[in-house]
Amino acid sequence: MMLRMAVVFVLLAATFAAQAQTAPSPAEIAAYKGLHRAAHDGDVGEIRRLAEAGAALEERDAKGRTPAHVAAFASRGEALRALARAGADMNALEGQAYDVVTIAAVANAPELMSLAIELGNSPRLITSPYRGTALIAAAHLGHVEAMRRLIAAGAPLDHVNNLGWTALMEAVVLGDGSRNYLQVVRLLLDAGADRSIADRHGVSPLAHARARGYADIAAALEKGP
C-alpha cells in the first residue's frame, strides 16, 4: 500500500516539477532593454558600459529575473562573466527561486554551470519551488556531467526537498532506469550519498528501483560504492 501511494505521489509530483522552470518568452525578450537586453544578446561591451554608468545590476524583470539569470537562460557565458566582474550578485534567486547554477544544470550546460560556480554562485543553495538544489535538479534529469561537477564542487548529497526526496531518490523515481540514470546513481553512491533515506511514505530508493524493474540501478543500490 505504501509503495502504491508513493507511486501515485511520484506521478503527480513529476507533472508539476516538469513545469517549474520558465525561460523568458519571446515577448519578454522583445521587451528587454538595458542590462537585460545586453545580457540576453551577450553584448559584453554594452554590459560594461551600462555598469560603469551605474545601471542596476540586480534589476528584475516581471518574473523576477536579473540580467544574470537572463544571461544563463540564453547560455551567454561571457555576459555572465561581465556581470559578475561588474559586481552582480551571483547567488540571486529569480521569481521561481532558481539561481544561475540550477538554470545551467537543468539546461544540461555543464560548462556554463562551472563558470557560474567559478564566479561565486554556490552549488549549496536551496533553490526552486521544491526547496531543492542544483544537484537534485540534475539527478532528476539524468545530467551526468553536471552531476559530476556539482559533486566535485561540494553540492550537498543528502538534502531532502519539500517533496521528501534526495538527489538519489529523484534519480530513481523520476528517471527511466537508463544508462544515464545508472551513472547518476553510481556517482552519488561513490560520493557517499545515503541510500537509506526513504521518501515520505517510508519507501527506499532500492524499493522504488525494484518496483520499476530497474535491475541495474537496484543492483548498484544493493552493492553500493
C-alpha positions as CSV (number, residue, x, y, z in Angstrom):
1,M,0.0,0.0,0.0
2,M,2.8,2.4,0.9
3,L,4.6,1.7,-2.3
4,R,1.4,2.3,-4.3
5,M,0.7,5.6,-2.6
6,A,4.3,6.6,-3.3
7,V,4.0,5.8,-7.0
8,V,0.8,8.0,-7.3
9,F,2.6,10.8,-5.5
10,V,5.6,10.5,-7.8
11,L,3.4,10.8,-10.9
12,L,1.7,13.9,-9.6
13,A,4.9,15.5,-8.4
14,A,6.6,14.8,-11.7
15,T,3.8,16.6,-13.6
16,F,4.3,19.7,-11.6
17,A,8.1,19.5,-11.5
18,A,8.4,19.4,-15.3
19,Q,6.6,22.8,-15.4
20,A,8.7,24.5,-12.8
21,Q,11.5,26.5,-14.6
22,T,10.4,29.2,-17.0
23,A,12.8,30.8,-19.5
24,P,12.0,34.3,-20.8
25,S,9.3,34.1,-23.5
26,P,9.8,35.7,-27.0
27,A,7.5,38.6,-25.9
28,E,9.6,39.2,-22.8
29,I,12.8,39.1,-24.7
30,A,11.5,41.5,-27.3
31,A,10.6,44.0,-24.5
32,Y,14.0,43.8,-22.8
33,K,16.1,46.9,-22.5
34,G,19.3,47.9,-20.8
35,L,21.2,45.2,-19.0
36,H,18.5,42.6,-19.6
37,R,18.8,43.2,-23.3
38,A,22.6,43.2,-23.3
39,A,22.7,40.0,-21.2
40,H,20.3,38.2,-23.5
41,D,22.3,39.3,-26.5
42,G,25.7,38.5,-25.0
43,D,26.8,42.1,-25.6
44,V,29.7,42.3,-23.2
45,G,30.7,45.8,-24.2
46,E,27.2,47.1,-23.5
47,I,27.2,45.4,-20.2
48,R,30.4,47.1,-19.2
49,R,29.2,50.5,-20.5
50,L,25.9,50.3,-18.6
51,A,27.5,49.0,-15.4
52,E,30.1,51.8,-15.5
53,A,27.2,54.3,-16.0
54,G,25.5,53.0,-12.8
55,A,22.8,50.7,-14.2
56,A,21.2,48.5,-11.6
57,L,22.8,45.1,-11.8
58,E,20.0,43.5,-9.8
59,E,17.1,45.0,-11.7
60,R,14.3,42.4,-12.0
61,D,12.0,41.7,-14.9
62,A,8.3,40.8,-14.4
63,K,9.3,37.3,-13.4
64,G,12.0,38.3,-11.0
65,R,14.9,37.6,-13.3
66,T,18.1,39.6,-13.0
67,P,20.3,40.2,-16.0
68,A,22.5,37.3,-14.7
69,H,19.5,34.9,-14.9
70,V,18.7,36.1,-18.4
71,A,22.3,35.5,-19.5
72,A,22.1,32.0,-18.0
73,F,18.8,31.2,-19.8
74,A,20.4,32.5,-23.1
75,S,23.7,30.5,-22.5
76,R,25.7,33.7,-22.6
77,G,28.8,32.8,-20.5
78,E,30.8,35.9,-21.4
79,A,27.9,38.1,-20.5
80,L,27.6,36.3,-17.2
81,R,31.3,36.8,-16.5
82,A,31.0,40.5,-17.3
83,L,28.1,40.9,-15.0
84,A,29.9,39.1,-12.2
85,R,33.0,41.3,-12.7
86,A,30.8,44.4,-12.5
87,G,29.5,43.2,-9.1
88,A,26.3,41.3,-9.9
89,D,25.0,39.0,-7.2
90,M,25.7,35.5,-8.4
91,N,23.6,33.9,-5.7
92,A,20.4,35.8,-6.6
93,L,17.3,33.8,-7.0
94,E,14.7,34.6,-9.6
95,G,10.9,34.6,-9.1
96,Q,10.7,30.8,-9.0
97,A,13.7,30.6,-6.7
98,Y,16.2,29.4,-9.3
99,D,19.8,30.5,-9.4
100,V,22.2,30.5,-12.3
101,V,23.8,27.2,-11.4
102,T,20.4,25.4,-11.3
103,I,19.3,27.0,-14.5
104,A,22.5,25.7,-16.2
105,A,22.1,22.3,-14.6
106,V,18.6,22.0,-15.9
107,A,19.7,23.1,-19.3
108,N,22.5,20.4,-19.3
109,A,25.1,23.2,-19.8
110,P,28.0,22.0,-17.5
111,E,30.5,24.5,-18.8
112,L,28.1,27.4,-18.0
113,M,27.3,25.8,-14.7
114,S,31.0,25.5,-13.8
115,L,31.6,29.1,-14.8
116,A,28.8,30.3,-12.5
117,I,30.4,28.4,-9.6
118,E,33.8,29.9,-10.5
119,L,32.2,33.3,-10.4
120,G,30.8,32.8,-6.9
121,N,27.5,31.0,-7.3
122,S,27.3,28.5,-4.5
123,P,26.3,24.9,-5.5
124,R,24.9,24.5,-2.0
125,L,22.0,27.0,-2.4
126,I,18.4,25.9,-1.7
127,T,16.6,26.6,-5.0
128,S,13.3,26.1,-6.8
129,P,9.7,26.0,-5.5
130,Y,10.5,22.5,-4.3
131,R,13.2,23.7,-1.9
132,G,15.8,21.5,-3.7
133,T,19.3,22.0,-5.1
134,A,21.0,22.1,-8.4
135,L,22.2,18.5,-7.7
136,I,18.6,17.3,-7.2
137,A,17.6,19.0,-10.5
138,A,20.5,17.4,-12.4
139,A,19.7,14.0,-10.9
140,H,16.1,14.3,-11.8
141,L,17.1,14.9,-15.5
142,G,19.9,12.4,-15.6
143,H,22.5,15.0,-16.5
144,V,25.7,13.1,-15.7
145,E,28.4,15.6,-16.4
146,A,26.5,18.3,-14.4
147,M,26.2,15.8,-11.5
148,R,29.9,15.0,-11.7
149,R,30.9,18.7,-11.5
150,L,28.4,19.6,-8.8
151,I,29.6,16.7,-6.6
152,A,33.2,17.9,-7.1
153,A,32.2,21.4,-6.2
154,G,30.7,20.3,-2.8
155,A,27.0,20.2,-3.6
156,P,25.0,18.7,-0.6
157,L,24.5,15.0,-1.3
158,D,21.6,14.3,1.0
159,H,19.5,17.4,1.0
160,V,15.8,16.5,1.2
161,N,13.4,18.7,-0.8
162,N,9.8,19.5,0.1
163,L,8.6,16.5,-1.9
164,G,10.6,14.4,0.5
165,W,13.3,13.3,-2.0
166,T,17.0,13.4,-2.1
167,A,19.0,13.5,-5.4
168,L,19.4,9.8,-5.2
169,M,15.6,9.3,-4.8
170,E,14.9,11.6,-7.7
171,A,17.3,9.7,-10.0
172,V,15.2,6.6,-9.3
173,V,11.7,7.8,-9.0
174,L,11.8,10.4,-11.8
175,G,14.4,8.6,-14.0
176,D,13.7,6.0,-16.6
177,G,16.2,3.4,-15.5
178,S,18.5,4.1,-18.5
179,R,22.3,4.3,-18.5
180,N,22.4,8.0,-17.7
181,Y,20.4,7.4,-14.5
182,L,22.5,4.4,-13.6
183,Q,25.6,6.6,-13.9
184,V,23.9,9.3,-11.7
185,V,23.2,6.8,-9.0
186,R,26.7,5.4,-9.1
187,L,28.2,8.9,-8.9
188,L,26.0,9.7,-5.8
189,L,26.9,6.4,-4.1
190,D,30.6,6.7,-4.9
191,A,30.5,10.2,-3.3
192,G,28.8,8.9,-0.2
193,A,25.1,9.7,-0.6
194,D,22.9,8.0,2.0
195,R,20.9,5.2,0.2
196,S,18.9,4.6,3.4
197,I,16.9,7.9,3.2
198,A,13.4,6.9,2.3
199,D,10.6,9.1,0.8
200,R,7.8,10.5,3.0
201,H,5.9,7.2,2.7
202,G,8.9,5.2,4.0
203,V,9.8,3.7,0.7
204,S,13.6,3.5,0.0
205,P,15.3,4.2,-3.3
206,L,16.1,0.5,-3.6
207,A,12.4,-0.5,-3.2
208,H,11.4,2.1,-5.8
209,A,14.1,0.7,-8.2
210,R,12.9,-2.9,-7.7
211,A,9.2,-1.9,-8.2
212,R,10.1,-0.2,-11.5
213,G,12.1,-3.1,-12.8
214,Y,15.4,-1.1,-12.8
215,A,17.6,-4.1,-12.2
216,D,21.0,-2.4,-12.8
217,I,20.1,0.5,-10.5
218,A,18.7,-1.8,-7.9
219,A,22.0,-3.8,-8.1
220,A,24.0,-0.6,-7.6
221,L,21.9,0.4,-4.6
222,E,22.4,-3.1,-3.1
223,K,26.1,-3.1,-3.7
224,G,27.0,0.5,-3.0
225,P,30.3,2.1,-3.8
